[in-house]
Amino acid sequence: MGEMTDHDPDDLGSAYPQEAAETGALVEEDLREPPMYLVWIHNDDYTTRDFVVDVLKQVFHHDEAQATAIMVHVHRNGAGRAGLYPRGVAETKIMEAESMARAEEFPLQLTMEPDLPNENGDC
């Protein structure tokens, strides 16, 4: 077997953690919180209110009172926030909710958008 170099692909544990410890760059990047995304649930003329509440409870883990309040808001305003998640989680929850809706032949739609800080710098 040949000599092992600093970046031997078979040695997964030695070169890169050392590099991270020496530079601090990778360690600092790992400590940042991932960007968050708002998941919006949209009103339509066909999806039942009970189904929307069920989705909010099962997929987004809201209790009955929260789910009902969100559903009423969506019904009155056209859309409402289902939750705030890292991108991958938001995408998965949207797919899960829309899959549940399609199985019941409802046209329920959900979207996501980056959660931007407000003018005061708060999220």
FENNOR-V337836 format. One record per pair of residues at least 6 apart in sequence whose C-alpha atoms are under 8 Angstrom apart, sorted by the first residue. I is the first residue (numbers start at 1). GAP is how many residues later the second one is. D is the distance in whole Angstrom. If there is no record, write none. Layout:
I|GAP|D ; I|GAP|D
This chain:
6|9|6 ; 7|8|6 ; 7|9|8 ; 20|6|5 ; 20|7|6 ; 21|6|7 ; 34|52|6 ; 35|51|6 ; 35|52|7 ; 35|79|7 ; 35|80|8 ; 36|48|6 ; 36|49|5 ; 36|50|5 ; 36|51|6 ; 36|78|6 ; 36|79|6 ; 37|47|5 ; 37|48|5 ; 37|49|6 ; 37|50|6 ; 37|53|7 ; 37|75|6 ; 37|76|5 ; 37|77|4 ; 37|78|5 ; 38|43|7 ; 38|44|8 ; 38|45|6 ; 38|46|5 ; 38|47|7 ; 38|52|8 ; 38|74|5 ; 38|75|5 ; 38|76|6 ; 38|77|6 ; 39|42|6 ; 39|43|5 ; 39|44|5 ; 39|45|6 ; 39|46|8 ; 39|51|6 ; 39|55|8 ; 39|71|7 ; 39|72|6 ; 39|73|4 ; 39|74|7 ; 40|39|6 ; 40|40|5 ; 40|41|5 ; 40|42|6 ; 40|43|7 ; 40|70|5 ; 40|71|5 ; 40|72|6 ; 41|33|7 ; 41|38|6 ; 41|39|6 ; 41|40|6 ; 41|41|6 ; 41|67|8 ; 41|68|6 ; 41|69|4 ; 41|70|7 ; 42|32|6 ; 42|36|6 ; 42|37|4 ; 42|38|7 ; 42|66|7 ; 42|67|6 ; 42|68|6 ; 42|69|8 ; 43|31|6 ; 43|32|6 ; 43|35|5 ; 43|36|6 ; 43|65|7 ; 43|66|8 ; 44|34|8 ; 44|63|7 ; 44|64|7 ; 46|60|7 ; 46|61|7 ; 47|59|5 ; 47|60|7 ; 47|61|6 ; 49|22|7 ; 52|19|6 ; 53|11|7 ; 53|14|5 ; 53|15|6 ; 53|18|6 ; 54|13|8 ; 55|42|6 ; 55|45|8 ; 56|6|6 ; 56|11|5 ; 56|26|7 ; 57|6|6 ; 57|7|7 ; 57|10|6 ; 59|34|6 ; 59|37|7 ; 59|38|6 ; 60|22|7 ; 60|23|7 ; 60|33|7 ; 70|10|6 ; 70|11|7 ; 70|12|7 ; 71|9|8 ; 73|6|7 ; 73|7|6 ; 74|6|5 ; 84|6|7 ; 84|31|8 ; 90|22|7 ; 91|21|8 ; 94|16|6 ; 94|17|7 ; 97|13|8 ; 98|10|6 ; 98|11|7 ; 98|12|7 ; 101|6|7 ; 101|7|6 ; 102|6|8 ; 115|8|7 ; 116|7|6 ; 117|6|4
